[in-house]
Structures are given as C-alpha cells and as structure tokens.
Amino acid sequence: MKTRWLLQALVLVALVAAGMSTIGTPASAAPFCGITWGSAAKQAGSLRPAPLVDARTAQHKCYDRTVFEFRGKANGYRVSYVKAVPEEGTGEALPVAGGAKIWVQLYNPAYDSRGHSTYPHRSRDHVADVTGYRTLRDLVYGGSFEGYTTFGLGARAKLPFRAFVLAGPGGHSRIVVDVAHKW
C-alpha cells in the first residue's frame, strides 16, 4: 500500500514538474518577416570621392527604407543607434524626431572636387516627409565635412536594421538603410 501511494505521489510530482516547466516559457516564434538583422552598429567600406546627390525614403511591407544615392562608387558607411546624432564639423546634436535615433555616417562628401555642393539641402534640414510611415519618424541632414556626410534617422523605437551597398542606376551607387517595423 505504501509503495503504491509513493509511486502515485512520484508520478503526480513528475506531472506537476513537467507542467510547470512549460509555464512562462514563450513559444518560439519566427522572426518578423524572417528579419534577423539585430540593432548593433554596422560598418563597411572606406572613404570615397563620389559625391552624394540624393536621399529618399520608402515604405515596404516589413521595413522602412532610406536610400542615399551617389554620383560614382560609394561603399563606406557606419550606422548605429545613438543618444544624439552629431552634426558634421560642429558635433552639435541634430534635432531628430523619434523614440530612437540612428546616426548614418557616409564615407563620401556632399560636394564635388571643386567644393561645390552636390546635395540640395542645408545642415539641420528635415529632408523627407515620413508622415504615416510605420517606423521612420524623421530624416535630418547633418552636413558634410572632410569627406564624411551625416544624416540623423529617427525611428519610433530601437528596432533591427541593416545597411548595404547597391550598384546603379547607371554609374551611380546607393547605400541603403532598412529599419524593421518590429522585432
């Protein structure tokens, strides 16, 4: 009788323990849209003379995109979350809207070999209308100094992002920054 009671007690304890091990354990969910980019800083390439000629944004199903276009070959950038995005040359914080700020430093100037501006905005200009975007809240030009060009990208929160280089159109190239809508 004691053995039977002891066996039943052990089975009951085992069942309770098995049930408790699954309580509070979240089910493994697939990443949003298969995105596995993370939010750590991304850096690639080197300083190049190809000047910046355009910056634009677009919305996609899984992320919001910012494209920086250059006349010639561009391959260098550093993209990271920061507390404040510094303006090129002065270091002063740019007025970037959003819950999270992304510093996009391009390793290319926004001026040609004669020092003439190739990008039609002034430092601190908000250069894209991102009203209605799911993730992006702002895009602010931060100037160009000694071959480096800065933008402040405002996002609603610290979310995964990626950065990469695309060739074209024609002899141009683009540096792309995508910020996911969610984790």
Secondary structure, DSSP 8 states (H G I E B T S, - for coil): -HHHHHHHHHHHHHHHHHHHHHTT-------GGG----SS-EEE-------EEEEEEEE-SSEEEEEEEESS----EEEEEESS-B-TTT--B----SSEEEEEEESS-SB-TTS-B-SS--TT-B----TT-SSEEEEEEEEEETTEEEEEEEESS---EEEEEEE-STT-EEEEEEEES--
